[in-house]
Amino acid sequence: MGATGSATFPAAGGGPISAEATWTGAAAMELSISCPDGVSTTRTGASGLSVEVDDTHGSGTCTVTLAVPQGETGPVDYSVTVEPAA
């Protein structure tokens, strides 16, 4: 991802969803999950960051986003895992 970019990934709604991201090249990043019914969460932190939402009453596709916070610069190598929450 570029110096001021973000990457998005689809996630099936209708149940609990978790996402975890690891990266190199930035001290902190922002990881979020947003679902069509309005359920969402966002966290900013170091590599190994995770978020979880309960979209049990929702439907449709949620979006997981990993973004470089404003003010951060440089390329970022990343890995994102999205799965139903345990």
Secondary structure as GFF3:
##gff-version 3
##sequence-region A 1 86
A	DSSP	beta_strand	6	12	.	.	.	ID=ss1
A	DSSP	beta_strand	16	24	.	.	.	ID=ss2
A	DSSP	beta_strand	29	34	.	.	.	ID=ss3
A	DSSP	beta_strand	40	45	.	.	.	ID=ss4
A	DSSP	beta_strand	49	54	.	.	.	ID=ss5
A	DSSP	beta_strand	61	67	.	.	.	ID=ss6
A	DSSP	beta_strand	77	84	.	.	.	ID=ss7
###
